[in-house]
């Protein structure tokens, strides 16, 4: 029997403590507008190409933050991406590793990654 479950990731949920602040921060680093509204008082769907990201303040607790990257953002130019994040005063927690990736933290302390595609 063919599985009705598709072999693709639909969205990644990120726990955030303040949905408005998180929406503004993520939209800023991704170069997006913040015209979309927060849904149900705790959800913000980031308009992404490919796999989606949903910020959710109901999921947040001190124990829920990502201490290791659960996913990565793609970039075609890792050095330009690193300098861009530095210019945004993002907390970088690694340098560019093996010429392909680096890690950083969002305002809630979630560890995220940018990786050269």
DSSP file (Angstrom, degrees, kcal/mol; ACC not computed):
  #  RESIDUE AA STRUCTURE BP1 BP2  ACC     N-H-->O    O-->H-N    N-H-->O    O-->H-N    TCO  KAPPA ALPHA  PHI   PSI    X-CA   Y-CA   Z-CA
    1    1 A X              0   0    0      0, 0.0     2,-0.3     0, 0.0     0, 0.0   0.000 360.0 360.0 360.0 134.0    0.0    0.0    0.0
    2    2 A X        -     0   0    0      1,-0.1     2,-0.1     2,-0.0     0, 0.0  -0.573 360.0-112.4 -74.8 134.3    1.3    3.5   -0.9
    3    3 A X        -     0   0    0     -2,-0.3    -1,-0.1     1,-0.1     0, 0.0  -0.433  11.2-149.4 -69.3 136.1    1.7    5.7    2.1
    4    4 A X  S    S+     0   0    0     -2,-0.1     2,-0.6     2,-0.1    -1,-0.1   0.541  77.0  93.6 -79.5  -5.2   -0.6    8.7    2.3
    5    5 A X  S    S-     0   0    0      2,-0.0     2,-0.2     1,-0.0    -2,-0.1  -0.784  77.4-134.3 -89.6 123.5    2.1   10.5    4.2
    6    6 A X        -     0   0    0     -2,-0.6     2,-1.5     1,-0.1    -2,-0.1  -0.484  11.9-124.7 -78.1 146.5    4.3   12.6    1.8
    7    7 A X  S    S+     0   0    0     -2,-0.2     2,-0.3     2,-0.1    -1,-0.1  -0.422  79.3  93.7 -89.2  61.0    8.1   12.4    2.1
    8    8 A X  S    S-     0   0    0     -2,-1.5     2,-0.5     0, 0.0    -2,-0.1  -0.989  76.5-115.4-148.1 151.8    8.4   16.2    2.5
    9    9 A X        -     0   0    0     -2,-0.3    43,-0.1     1,-0.2     3,-0.1  -0.784  23.2-171.5 -90.1 127.6    8.6   18.7    5.4
   10   10 A X        -     0   0    0     -2,-0.5    42,-2.4     1,-0.3     2,-0.3   0.926  61.4 -21.2 -84.3 -50.0    5.7   21.0    5.5
   11   11 A X  E     -a   52   0A   0     40,-0.2     2,-0.4     2,-0.0    -1,-0.3  -0.989  49.7-132.5-158.1 159.5    6.8   23.5    8.1
   12   12 A X  E     -a   53   0A   0     40,-2.2    42,-2.7    -2,-0.3     2,-0.4  -0.973  21.8-143.1-116.3 131.4    9.0   24.0   11.1
   13   13 A X  E     -a   54   0A   0     -2,-0.4     2,-0.5    40,-0.2    42,-0.2  -0.821  12.2-163.4 -95.7 132.8    7.7   25.5   14.3
   14   14 A X  E     -a   55   0A   0     40,-2.7    42,-2.5    -2,-0.4     2,-0.3  -0.971  17.0-132.7-117.2 122.3    9.9   27.8   16.3
   15   15 A X  E     +a   56   0A   0     -2,-0.5     2,-0.3    49,-0.3    42,-0.2  -0.585  31.4 178.9 -74.1 129.6    9.0   28.6   19.9
   16   16 A X        -     0   0    0     40,-1.5    44,-0.5    -2,-0.3     3,-0.2  -0.965  30.9-145.9-132.9 148.4    9.2   32.3   20.6
   17   17 A X  S    S+     0   0    0     -2,-0.3     2,-0.4     1,-0.3    -1,-0.1   0.809  93.9  29.9 -83.8 -29.8    8.5   34.3   23.8
   18   18 A X     >  -     0   0    0      1,-0.1     4,-2.7    38,-0.0    -1,-0.3  -0.931  67.4-162.2-135.0 107.8    7.1   37.4   22.1
   19   19 A X  H  > S+     0   0    0     -2,-0.4     4,-2.5     1,-0.2     5,-0.2   0.857  89.7  48.6 -63.9 -38.9    5.3   36.9   18.8
   20   20 A X  H  > S+     0   0    0      2,-0.2     4,-2.3     1,-0.2    -1,-0.2   0.929 114.1  45.2 -67.3 -45.2    5.4   40.5   17.6
   21   21 A X  H  > S+     0   0    0      2,-0.2     4,-2.4     1,-0.2    -2,-0.2   0.911 115.0  48.6 -64.1 -42.2    9.1   40.9   18.4
   22   22 A X  H  X S+     0   0    0     -4,-2.7     4,-2.9     2,-0.2     5,-0.3   0.920 109.9  51.9 -64.7 -44.1   10.0   37.5   16.8
   23   23 A X  H  X S+     0   0    0     -4,-2.5     4,-2.4    -5,-0.2     5,-0.2   0.938 112.7  45.5 -55.7 -48.4    7.9   38.4   13.7
   24   24 A X  H  X S+     0   0    0     -4,-2.3     4,-2.0     2,-0.2    -1,-0.2   0.908 114.7  47.4 -64.0 -42.9    9.8   41.7   13.3
   25   25 A X  H  X S+     0   0    0     -4,-2.4     4,-2.5     2,-0.2     5,-0.2   0.946 114.9  43.8 -65.7 -50.1   13.2   40.1   13.9
   26   26 A X  H  X S+     0   0    0     -4,-2.9     4,-1.8     1,-0.2    -2,-0.2   0.916 114.7  49.5 -63.6 -43.1   12.7   37.2   11.5
   27   27 A X  H  X>S+     0   0    0     -4,-2.4     5,-3.2    -5,-0.3     4,-0.5   0.890 110.8  52.2 -63.2 -37.5   11.2   39.3    8.8
   28   28 A X  H ><5S+     0   0    0     -4,-2.0     3,-1.1    -5,-0.2    -2,-0.2   0.954 111.2  43.6 -63.7 -50.4   14.1   41.8    9.1
   29   29 A X  H 3<5S+     0   0    0     -4,-2.5    -1,-0.2     1,-0.3    -2,-0.2   0.784 117.8  47.0 -69.4 -23.5   16.8   39.2    8.7
   30   30 A X  H 3<5S-     0   0    0     -4,-1.8    -1,-0.3    -5,-0.2    -2,-0.2   0.435 112.2-118.5 -94.6   0.1   15.0   37.6    5.8
   31   31 A X  T <<5 +     0   0    0     -3,-1.1     2,-0.3    -4,-0.5    -3,-0.2   0.850  67.1 137.6  69.1  34.3   14.2   40.9    4.1
   32   32 A X      < -     0   0    0     -5,-3.2    -1,-0.2    -6,-0.2     2,-0.2  -0.732  54.4-112.8-110.2 159.1   10.5   40.5    4.3
   33   33 A X        -     0   0    0     -2,-0.3     3,-0.3     1,-0.1    -1,-0.0  -0.494  14.9-136.6 -83.6 161.5    7.7   42.9    5.2
   34   34 A X        +     0   0    0      1,-0.2    -1,-0.1    -2,-0.2   -10,-0.1  -0.064  68.0 118.2-107.4  31.7    5.7   42.5    8.4
   35   35 A X        +     0   0    0      2,-0.1    -1,-0.2     0, 0.0     2,-0.0   0.789  50.2  93.2 -69.7 -27.7    2.4   43.3    6.8
   36   36 A X  S    S-     0   0    0     -3,-0.3     2,-0.2     1,-0.1     3,-0.0  -0.367  78.6-121.5 -67.1 146.8    1.0   39.9    7.6
   37   37 A X        -     0   0    0      1,-0.1     8,-0.3    -2,-0.0     2,-0.3  -0.546  19.9-106.0 -89.3 152.8   -1.0   39.7   10.9
   38   38 A X        -     0   0    0     -2,-0.2     2,-0.4     6,-0.1     3,-0.3  -0.617  41.9-133.2 -70.1 134.3   -0.3   37.5   13.9
   39   39 A X  B >> S-B   43   0A   0      4,-3.4     4,-2.4    -2,-0.3     3,-1.9  -0.777  73.3  -8.6 -98.7 137.2   -2.9   34.7   13.9
   40   40 A X  T 34 S-     0   0    0     -2,-0.4    -1,-0.2     1,-0.3     4,-0.1   0.666 116.4 -75.6  56.7  20.0   -4.9   33.7   17.0
   41   41 A X  T 34 S+     0   0    0     -3,-0.3    -1,-0.3     2,-0.2   -22,-0.2   0.420 130.7  49.5  78.4  -2.4   -2.7   35.9   19.1
   42   42 A X  T <4 S+     0   0    0     -3,-1.9    15,-2.3     1,-0.1    16,-0.5   0.440  89.0  78.0-147.4   0.0    0.3   33.5   19.1
   43   43 A X  E  <  +BC  39  56A   0     -4,-2.4    -4,-3.4    13,-0.2     2,-0.4  -0.935  40.5 179.5-121.7 139.3    1.1   32.3   15.5
   44   44 A X  E     - C   0  55A   0     11,-2.2    11,-3.0    -2,-0.4     2,-0.7  -0.958  16.2-152.3-136.0 121.9    3.0   34.0   12.7
   45   45 A X  E     - C   0  54A   0     -2,-0.4     2,-0.5    -8,-0.3     9,-0.2  -0.820  15.5-142.8 -92.1 114.7    3.5   32.2    9.4
   46   46 A X  E     - C   0  53A   0      7,-2.6     2,-1.1    -2,-0.7     7,-0.7  -0.656  20.2-121.2 -78.3 125.8    6.7   33.4    7.7
   47   47 A X        +     0   0    0     -2,-0.5     2,-0.2     5,-0.1    -1,-0.1  -0.543  49.4 170.2 -70.8 101.2    6.2   33.6    3.9
   48   48 A X        -     0   0    0     -2,-1.1     2,-0.6     2,-0.2     4,-0.1  -0.691  40.8-119.9-110.4 159.1    9.0   31.3    2.8
   49   49 A X  S    S-     0   0    0     -2,-0.2     2,-0.3     2,-0.1    -2,-0.0  -0.902  90.1 -10.9 -91.2 126.5   10.0   29.7   -0.5
   50   50 A X  S    S+     0   0    0     -2,-0.6    -2,-0.2   -39,-0.0     0, 0.0  -0.644 126.7  30.2  86.3-142.5    9.8   25.9    0.1
   51   51 A X  S    S-     0   0    0     -2,-0.3   -40,-0.2     1,-0.1   -41,-0.1  -0.251  84.9-126.8 -56.6 134.5    9.5   24.5    3.7
   52   52 A X  E     -a   11   0A   0    -42,-2.4   -40,-2.2   -43,-0.1     2,-0.4  -0.353  12.1-146.8 -84.4 163.2    7.5   26.9    5.9
   53   53 A X  E     -aC  12  46A   0     -7,-0.7    -7,-2.6   -42,-0.2     2,-0.5  -1.000   9.6-168.5-128.9 131.9    8.3   28.4    9.2
   54   54 A X  E     -aC  13  45A   0    -42,-2.7   -40,-2.7    -2,-0.4     2,-0.4  -0.984  11.5-149.7-120.8 122.9    5.7   29.1   11.9
   55   55 A X  E     -aC  14  44A   0    -11,-3.0   -11,-2.2    -2,-0.5     2,-0.4  -0.778  20.2-174.3 -86.6 133.5    6.6   31.2   14.9
   56   56 A X  E >   -aC  15  43A   0    -42,-2.5   -40,-1.5    -2,-0.4     3,-0.6  -0.941  23.8-172.9-138.7 113.3    4.5   30.1   17.9
   57   57 A X  T 3  S+     0   0    0    -15,-2.3     3,-0.4    -2,-0.4   -14,-0.1   0.665  86.8  65.6 -79.2 -15.1    4.5   31.9   21.3
   58   58 A X  T 3  S+     0   0    0    -16,-0.5    -1,-0.2     1,-0.2   -43,-0.1   0.740  99.3  53.9 -74.5 -21.1    2.3   29.1   22.8
   59   59 A X  S <  S+     0   0    0     -3,-0.6    -1,-0.2   -45,-0.1    -2,-0.2   0.635  86.6 112.6 -83.1 -14.1    5.1   26.6   22.4
   60   60 A X        +     0   0    0    -44,-0.5     2,-0.3    -3,-0.4   -44,-0.1  -0.373  27.9 135.1 -73.2 133.7    7.7   28.7   24.2
   61   61 A X    >>  -     0   0    0     -2,-0.1     3,-1.7   -46,-0.1     4,-0.6  -0.926  67.5 -98.7-156.1 165.5    9.2   27.8   27.5
   62   62 A X  T 34 S+     0   0    0     -2,-0.3     3,-0.4     1,-0.3    -2,-0.0   0.812 126.0  49.6 -56.8 -28.8   12.8   27.8   28.8
   63   63 A X  T 34 S+     0   0    0      1,-0.2    -1,-0.3    -3,-0.0    -3,-0.1   0.549 100.7  65.3 -87.1  -7.8   13.0   24.1   27.9
   64   64 A X  T <4 S+     0   0    0     -3,-1.7   -49,-0.3     2,-0.1    -1,-0.2   0.593  71.5 109.7 -95.3  -9.7   11.6   24.5   24.4
   65   65 A X  S  < S-     0   0    0     -4,-0.6     2,-0.6    -3,-0.4    45,-0.1  -0.311  77.4-106.4 -69.4 151.3   14.3   26.5   22.7
   66   66 A X        -     0   0    0    -51,-0.2    45,-2.5     1,-0.2    -1,-0.1  -0.650  32.9-179.3 -75.6 118.3   16.5   24.9   20.1
   67   67 A X  S    S+     0   0    0     -2,-0.6     2,-0.3    43,-0.2    -1,-0.2   0.593  78.9  31.9 -93.4 -12.3   20.0   24.3   21.6
   68   68 A X  S    S-     0   0    0     43,-0.1    -1,-0.2    -3,-0.1    43,-0.2  -0.968 109.6 -84.3-134.1 150.2   21.2   22.8   18.3
   69   69 A X        -     0   0    0     -2,-0.3    43,-0.2     1,-0.2     3,-0.1  -0.311  31.5-169.1 -60.0 131.4   19.9   23.8   14.9
   70   70 A X  S    S-     0   0    0     41,-0.5     2,-0.3     1,-0.2    -1,-0.2   0.563  75.5  -9.9 -92.2 -12.3   16.7   22.0   13.9
   71   71 A X  S    S-     0   0    0    -59,-0.0    42,-0.7     2,-0.0     2,-0.3  -0.942  70.5-123.4-165.4 176.2   17.0   23.3   10.3
   72   72 A X  E     -d  113   0B   0     -2,-0.3     2,-0.4    40,-0.1    42,-0.2  -0.979  13.7-126.0-135.2 153.6   19.1   25.8    8.3
   73   73 A X  E     -d  114   0B   0     40,-3.0    42,-2.9    -2,-0.3     2,-0.2  -0.758  34.7-124.4 -87.2 141.3   18.5   28.7    6.0
   74   74 A X  E     +d  115   0B   0     -2,-0.4     2,-0.3    40,-0.2    42,-0.2  -0.549  29.8 177.0 -84.8 151.9   20.0   28.5    2.6
   75   75 A X  E     -d  116   0B   0     40,-1.6    42,-2.7    -2,-0.2     3,-0.2  -0.982  29.5-151.7-146.6 151.4   22.4   31.0    1.0
   76   76 A X  S    S+     0   0    0     -2,-0.3     2,-0.4     1,-0.3    40,-0.1   0.667  96.8  41.0 -91.4 -20.0   24.3   31.1   -2.2
   77   77 A X     >  -     0   0    0      1,-0.1     4,-2.4     2,-0.0    -1,-0.3  -0.862  64.3-175.8-132.2  97.1   27.1   33.2   -0.7
   78   78 A X  H  > S+     0   0    0     -2,-0.4     4,-2.2     1,-0.2     5,-0.1   0.844  85.4  51.4 -64.3 -35.7   28.1   32.2    2.8
   79   79 A X  H  > S+     0   0    0      2,-0.2     4,-2.3     1,-0.2    -1,-0.2   0.909 111.4  46.5 -69.8 -41.5   30.5   35.0    3.3
   80   80 A X  H  > S+     0   0    0      2,-0.2     4,-2.3     1,-0.2    -2,-0.2   0.900 113.0  50.8 -64.9 -40.6   28.0   37.7    2.3
   81   81 A X  H  X S+     0   0    0     -4,-2.4     4,-2.4     2,-0.2    -2,-0.2   0.904 110.2  49.8 -63.3 -41.7   25.4   36.0    4.6
   82   82 A X  H  X S+     0   0    0     -4,-2.2     4,-2.1     1,-0.2    -2,-0.2   0.931 112.8  45.7 -63.9 -46.4   27.8   36.0    7.5
   83   83 A X  H  X S+     0   0    0     -4,-2.3     4,-2.2     2,-0.2    -1,-0.2   0.869 111.2  54.0 -65.3 -36.6   28.7   39.7    7.0
   84   84 A X  H  X S+     0   0    0     -4,-2.3     4,-1.1     2,-0.2    -2,-0.2   0.930 109.3  46.9 -62.0 -46.9   25.0   40.5    6.7
   85   85 A X  H  <>S+     0   0    0     -4,-2.4     5,-2.2     1,-0.2     3,-0.3   0.881 110.9  53.0 -65.2 -37.5   24.1   38.9   10.0
   86   86 A X  H ><5S+     0   0    0     -4,-2.1     3,-1.7     1,-0.2    -1,-0.2   0.910 106.4  52.8 -60.7 -42.2   27.0   40.7   11.6
   87   87 A X  H 3<5S+     0   0    0     -4,-2.2    -1,-0.2     1,-0.3    -2,-0.2   0.746 105.9  54.3 -67.4 -22.5   25.7   44.0   10.3
   88   88 A X  T 3<5S-     0   0    0     -4,-1.1    -1,-0.3    -3,-0.3    -2,-0.2   0.361 113.9-119.2 -89.0   3.8   22.3   43.1   11.9
   89   89 A X  T < 5 +     0   0    0     -3,-1.7     2,-0.2     1,-0.2    -3,-0.2   0.817  53.9 166.7  58.8  32.8   24.0   42.6   15.3
   90   90 A X      < -     0   0    0     -5,-2.2     2,-1.2     1,-0.1    -1,-0.2  -0.554  47.4-106.2 -73.7 142.2   22.8   39.0   15.3
   91   91 A X  E     -E  105   0B   0     14,-0.6    14,-2.3    -2,-0.2     2,-0.4  -0.593  38.5-161.4 -74.1 100.1   24.5   36.8   18.0
   92   92 A X  E     -E  104   0B   0     -2,-1.2    12,-0.3    12,-0.2     3,-0.1  -0.700  13.2-176.7 -82.9 129.6   26.8   34.7   15.9
   93   93 A X        +     0   0    0     10,-2.0     2,-0.3    -2,-0.4    11,-0.2   0.369  66.3  27.5-113.1   4.5   28.0   31.6   17.8
   94   94 A X  S    S-     0   0    0      9,-1.0    -1,-0.1     3,-0.0     2,-0.1  -0.979  73.7-122.7-150.3 161.2   30.4   30.2   15.2
   95   95 A X        -     0   0    0     -2,-0.3     2,-0.5     1,-0.1     8,-0.3  -0.313  63.1 -62.3 -85.2-176.4   32.5   31.5   12.4
   96   96 A X        -     0   0    0      6,-0.1     2,-0.4    -2,-0.1     3,-0.3  -0.612  62.2-147.7 -70.4 119.6   32.0   30.1    8.9
   97   97 A X  B >>  -F  101   0B   0      4,-3.6     3,-2.6    -2,-0.5     4,-1.5  -0.789  67.1 -15.9 -98.2 130.3   32.8   26.4    9.3
   98   98 A X  T 34 S-     0   0    0     -2,-0.4    -1,-0.2     1,-0.3    -2,-0.0   0.717 114.7 -74.7  53.0  24.5   34.4   24.4    6.5
   99   99 A X  T 34 S+     0   0    0     -3,-0.3    -1,-0.3     2,-0.2   -21,-0.2   0.604 126.7  77.2  70.4  10.8   33.5   27.2    4.1
  100  100 A X  T <4 S+     0   0    0     -3,-2.6    16,-3.2     1,-0.3     2,-0.3   0.673  88.7  13.5-127.6 -24.5   29.8   26.1    4.2
  101  101 A X  E  <  -FG  97 115B   0     -4,-1.5    -4,-3.6    14,-0.2     2,-0.3  -0.978  41.7-169.3-154.6 161.7   27.9   27.0    7.3
  102  102 A X  E     - G   0 114B   0     12,-1.9    12,-2.4    -2,-0.3     2,-0.3  -0.978  19.1-132.9-150.1 156.9   27.6   29.1   10.5
  103  103 A X  E     + G   0 113B   0     -2,-0.3   -10,-2.0    -8,-0.3    -9,-1.0  -0.796  24.9 168.6-110.8 153.0   25.3   29.1   13.6
  104  104 A X  E     -EG  92 112B   0      8,-2.3     8,-3.1    -2,-0.3     2,-0.4  -0.936  27.4-115.8-151.0 170.3   23.6   32.0   15.3
  105  105 A X  E     -EG  91 111B   0    -14,-2.3   -14,-0.6    -2,-0.3     6,-0.2  -0.894  16.4-138.7-114.6 145.6   20.9   32.7   17.9
  106  106 A X    >   -     0   0    0      4,-2.0     3,-2.1    -2,-0.4   -84,-0.0  -0.383  47.1 -86.4 -85.0 176.7   17.6   34.4   17.5
  107  107 A X  T 3  S+     0   0    0      1,-0.3    -1,-0.1     2,-0.1   -91,-0.0   0.726 130.4  52.3 -60.6 -20.8   16.4   36.8   20.3
  108  108 A X  T 3  S-     0   0    0    -93,-0.1    -1,-0.3     2,-0.1   -43,-0.1   0.480 122.6-103.1 -92.0  -2.5   14.9   33.9   22.3
  109  109 A X    <   +     0   0    0     -3,-2.1     2,-0.2     1,-0.3    -2,-0.1   0.482  67.4 152.9  94.8   3.3   18.2   31.9   22.2
  110  110 A X        -     0   0    0    -95,-0.1    -4,-2.0   -45,-0.1     2,-0.5  -0.500  43.9-130.2 -64.7 131.9   17.1   29.4   19.5
  111  111 A X  E     + G   0 105B   0    -45,-2.5   -41,-0.5    -6,-0.2     2,-0.3  -0.766  35.2 173.6 -87.9 125.0   20.2   28.2   17.7
  112  112 A X  E     - G   0 104B   0     -8,-3.1    -8,-2.3    -2,-0.5     2,-0.3  -0.775  17.1-140.3-126.1 169.6   19.8   28.4   13.9
  113  113 A X  E     -dG  72 103B   0    -42,-0.7   -40,-3.0    -2,-0.3     2,-0.4  -0.961   7.0-153.9-135.2 148.0   22.1   27.8   11.0
  114  114 A X  E     -dG  73 102B   0    -12,-2.4   -12,-1.9    -2,-0.3     2,-0.4  -0.991  24.3-173.7-116.4 132.9   22.8   29.3    7.6
  115  115 A X  E     -dG  74 101B   0    -42,-2.9   -40,-1.6    -2,-0.4     2,-0.3  -0.981  28.0-115.2-132.9 138.7   24.3   26.9    5.1
  116  116 A X  E      d   75   0B   0    -16,-3.2   -40,-0.2    -2,-0.4   -42,-0.1  -0.549 360.0 360.0 -70.4 128.1   25.6   27.4    1.5
  117  117 A X              0   0    0    -42,-2.7   -41,-0.2    -2,-0.3    -1,-0.1   0.433 360.0 360.0 -99.6 360.0   23.4   25.5   -0.9
